[in-house]
Amino acid sequence: MRRAVIGFIRSLGTTHPNSQVVLNNYIALLLDLGRTENEIKAQLLELVQWLHQNGSS
């Protein structure tokens, strides 16, 4: 799922309104999977760092 989120955000850019929708849905999915708040924050931090290092629009 993370790869799909990265691909979507890279294609639209981080400032596109749908990118926020995708992130919100990703967070909801992680919650449904039983991830803790700290686990979700860690995964989002990794995602942001990856996008920063590898470029996004």
C-alpha positions as CSV (number, residue, x, y, z in Angstrom):
1,M,0.0,0.0,0.0
2,R,2.9,2.4,0.8
3,R,4.2,2.1,-2.8
4,A,0.8,3.1,-4.1
5,V,0.7,6.1,-1.8
6,I,4.1,7.1,-2.9
7,G,3.3,6.7,-6.6
8,F,0.1,8.7,-6.2
9,I,1.7,11.6,-4.4
10,R,4.7,11.7,-6.7
11,S,2.4,11.9,-9.7
12,L,0.2,14.6,-8.4
13,G,2.6,16.5,-6.1
14,T,2.4,17.0,-2.4
15,T,0.3,20.2,-2.7
16,H,-2.5,18.6,-4.7
17,P,-5.7,18.3,-2.7
18,N,-6.1,14.7,-3.6
19,S,-2.7,13.9,-2.1
20,Q,-4.1,14.9,1.3
21,V,-7.1,12.6,0.7
22,V,-4.8,9.7,-0.1
23,L,-2.8,10.4,3.1
24,N,-6.0,10.5,5.2
25,N,-7.2,7.2,3.7
26,Y,-3.7,5.7,4.3
27,I,-3.9,6.7,8.0
28,A,-7.4,5.3,8.3
29,L,-6.2,2.0,6.7
30,L,-3.3,1.8,9.2
31,L,-5.7,2.4,12.1
32,D,-8.0,-0.3,10.8
33,L,-5.0,-2.7,10.6
34,G,-4.4,-2.0,14.3
35,R,-1.4,0.2,14.1
36,T,-0.7,2.4,17.0
37,E,-0.4,6.2,16.8
38,N,3.4,6.0,17.2
39,E,3.6,3.3,14.4
40,I,1.6,5.5,12.1
41,K,3.7,8.6,12.8
42,A,6.8,6.5,12.1
43,Q,5.5,5.3,8.8
44,L,4.4,8.8,7.8
45,L,7.8,10.1,8.7
46,E,9.5,7.5,6.5
47,L,7.1,8.3,3.7
48,V,7.9,12.1,3.9
49,Q,11.6,11.4,4.1
50,W,11.5,9.1,1.1
51,L,9.5,11.7,-0.9
52,H,12.0,14.4,0.1
53,Q,15.0,12.4,-0.8
54,N,13.6,11.0,-4.1
55,G,11.7,14.1,-5.2
56,S,8.1,14.8,-5.6
57,S,6.3,17.6,-7.5
